[in-house]
């Protein structure tokens, strides 16, 4: 069985799909939602309901960028860029 978190400095960081477009790395869903609302200005009704939020698998792979088709895992992103506070891990631009 694989873990649904990435362990960094003794902390269990999960990647939460907070809305259709973005996923956020944080220790708790509440922390992810609060941080995301602060940086985006969105309200609760513009995010997924807490009961509907899914945890993104650390092994899930995404493109490194729009210009780079090479794939990178969610775990690799968090391990490389985590600074001890929430961060956007994946995003989809329209």
C-alpha positions in Angstrom: 0.0 0.0 0.0 1.3 3.4 -0.9 1.0 6.5 1.3 -1.1 9.4 0.3 1.4 11.9 1.7 4.9 13.0 1.3 7.0 13.0 4.5 9.3 16.0 4.8 11.2 16.9 8.0 8.9 14.7 10.0 5.7 16.3 8.6 3.1 14.5 6.5 2.4 16.8 3.6 -0.6 16.0 1.3 -1.6 17.5 -2.0 -5.3 18.5 -1.9 -7.3 19.2 -5.1 -9.0 22.3 -3.7 -10.8 23.3 -6.9 -11.1 22.3 -10.6 -7.9 24.1 -11.5 -5.4 23.9 -8.6 -4.0 21.5 -6.1 -2.2 22.7 -2.9 0.4 21.0 -0.7 -0.3 21.4 3.0 -0.4 19.4 6.2 -4.2 19.7 6.5 -7.1 20.4 4.2 -8.1 23.4 6.4 -4.6 24.9 6.0 -4.7 24.3 2.2 -8.1 26.0 1.8 -7.3 28.9 4.1 -4.0 29.6 2.4 -5.5 29.2 -1.1 -8.3 31.6 -0.4 -5.9 34.2 1.0 -3.7 34.2 -2.1 -6.5 34.0 -4.7 -9.2 36.0 -3.1 -11.7 33.2 -3.8 -14.5 32.3 -1.4 -15.6 28.9 0.0 -18.3 28.6 -2.6 -15.7 28.8 -5.4 -13.7 25.8 -4.0 -14.7 22.2 -3.8 -16.7 21.4 -0.6 -14.4 19.8 2.0 -16.2 16.5 1.6 -15.5 16.5 -2.1 -11.8 17.3 -2.0 -9.5 14.5 -3.1 -5.9 13.9 -2.1 -3.7 13.8 -5.2 -1.5 10.7 -5.2 2.2 11.5 -4.7 3.0 9.3 -7.7 0.6 11.3 -10.0 2.6 12.7 -12.9 2.2 16.1 -14.7 4.0 18.0 -17.3 6.9 20.1 -16.0 5.5 23.1 -17.8 3.5 24.1 -20.9 6.7 24.3 -22.9 8.2 21.0 -21.5 6.5 17.7 -22.1 8.7 15.8 -19.7 6.7 14.4 -16.7 7.4 14.9 -13.0 5.6 13.4 -10.1 3.7 15.4 -7.5 6.1 13.9 -4.9 9.1 15.3 -6.8 7.5 18.7 -7.0 6.8 18.9 -3.3 10.2 17.5 -2.3 12.0 20.0 -4.5 10.0 23.2 -3.7 8.5 22.7 -0.2 9.5 25.5 2.1 7.4 24.5 5.1 4.3 26.3 4.1 1.4 25.7 1.6 2.1 25.9 -2.1 0.3 25.3 -5.4 1.6 22.0 -6.8 -0.5 21.7 -10.0 -2.5 24.1 -11.9 -4.4 24.1 -15.2 -4.7 27.3 -17.1 -7.7 27.8 -19.4 
